[in-house]
Amino acid sequence: MSPIVTEGLLIAILTLMGAVLTQLLIRVGNLEKKLEHEQSRLKILWGAFRKLIDMYYRYRKPEAPDPPELHEIFEDE
């Protein structure tokens, strides 16, 4: 192959690799944002669950059943 074709092919490959890497980095950034959102959502749900459990034990009748564990609730999903 001539040097002009080789240089053009090299430039095309590098451009393609740059585009793929850019898309990969954008997708990873979006996934990190979604992960942060889900973690904050989980913290809110955990706090609400703890408040409900505390309230349940505070006003519980003697014959009432025990509430489910948190891991049992999330295994259903």
Rosetta constraint file for C-alpha pairs under 8 A:
AtomPair CA 1 CA 5 HARMONIC 6.48 0.50
AtomPair CA 1 CA 6 HARMONIC 6.54 0.50
AtomPair CA 2 CA 6 HARMONIC 6.32 0.50
AtomPair CA 3 CA 7 HARMONIC 6.02 0.50
AtomPair CA 4 CA 8 HARMONIC 6.12 0.50
AtomPair CA 5 CA 9 HARMONIC 6.02 0.50
AtomPair CA 6 CA 10 HARMONIC 6.08 0.50
AtomPair CA 7 CA 11 HARMONIC 6.12 0.50
AtomPair CA 8 CA 12 HARMONIC 6.14 0.50
AtomPair CA 9 CA 13 HARMONIC 6.17 0.50
AtomPair CA 10 CA 14 HARMONIC 6.13 0.50
AtomPair CA 11 CA 15 HARMONIC 6.04 0.50
AtomPair CA 12 CA 16 HARMONIC 6.14 0.50
AtomPair CA 13 CA 17 HARMONIC 6.12 0.50
AtomPair CA 14 CA 18 HARMONIC 6.09 0.50
AtomPair CA 15 CA 19 HARMONIC 6.22 0.50
AtomPair CA 16 CA 20 HARMONIC 6.19 0.50
AtomPair CA 17 CA 21 HARMONIC 6.02 0.50
AtomPair CA 18 CA 22 HARMONIC 6.03 0.50
AtomPair CA 19 CA 23 HARMONIC 6.25 0.50
AtomPair CA 20 CA 24 HARMONIC 6.14 0.50
AtomPair CA 21 CA 25 HARMONIC 6.14 0.50
AtomPair CA 22 CA 26 HARMONIC 6.20 0.50
AtomPair CA 23 CA 27 HARMONIC 6.18 0.50
AtomPair CA 24 CA 28 HARMONIC 6.16 0.50
AtomPair CA 25 CA 29 HARMONIC 6.11 0.50
AtomPair CA 26 CA 30 HARMONIC 6.25 0.50
AtomPair CA 27 CA 31 HARMONIC 6.15 0.50
AtomPair CA 28 CA 32 HARMONIC 6.17 0.50
AtomPair CA 29 CA 33 HARMONIC 6.37 0.50
AtomPair CA 30 CA 34 HARMONIC 6.29 0.50
AtomPair CA 31 CA 35 HARMONIC 6.05 0.50
AtomPair CA 32 CA 36 HARMONIC 6.19 0.50
AtomPair CA 33 CA 37 HARMONIC 6.25 0.50
AtomPair CA 34 CA 38 HARMONIC 6.16 0.50
AtomPair CA 35 CA 39 HARMONIC 6.08 0.50
AtomPair CA 36 CA 40 HARMONIC 6.22 0.50
AtomPair CA 37 CA 41 HARMONIC 6.13 0.50
AtomPair CA 38 CA 42 HARMONIC 6.01 0.50
AtomPair CA 39 CA 43 HARMONIC 6.27 0.50
AtomPair CA 40 CA 44 HARMONIC 6.36 0.50
AtomPair CA 41 CA 45 HARMONIC 6.23 0.50
AtomPair CA 42 CA 46 HARMONIC 5.97 0.50
AtomPair CA 43 CA 47 HARMONIC 6.17 0.50
AtomPair CA 44 CA 48 HARMONIC 6.24 0.50
AtomPair CA 45 CA 49 HARMONIC 6.03 0.50
AtomPair CA 46 CA 50 HARMONIC 6.14 0.50
AtomPair CA 47 CA 51 HARMONIC 6.27 0.50
AtomPair CA 48 CA 52 HARMONIC 6.26 0.50
AtomPair CA 49 CA 53 HARMONIC 6.18 0.50
AtomPair CA 50 CA 54 HARMONIC 6.08 0.50
AtomPair CA 51 CA 55 HARMONIC 6.07 0.50
AtomPair CA 52 CA 56 HARMONIC 5.97 0.50
AtomPair CA 53 CA 57 HARMONIC 6.24 0.50
AtomPair CA 53 CA 67 HARMONIC 7.51 0.50
AtomPair CA 54 CA 58 HARMONIC 6.13 0.50
AtomPair CA 55 CA 59 HARMONIC 6.25 0.50
AtomPair CA 56 CA 60 HARMONIC 5.51 0.50
AtomPair CA 60 CA 64 HARMONIC 6.55 0.50
AtomPair CA 68 CA 72 HARMONIC 6.41 0.50
AtomPair CA 68 CA 73 HARMONIC 6.99 0.50
AtomPair CA 69 CA 73 HARMONIC 6.74 0.50
AtomPair CA 70 CA 74 HARMONIC 6.62 0.50
AtomPair CA 71 CA 75 HARMONIC 6.16 0.50
AtomPair CA 72 CA 76 HARMONIC 6.97 0.50
AtomPair CA 73 CA 77 HARMONIC 7.83 0.50
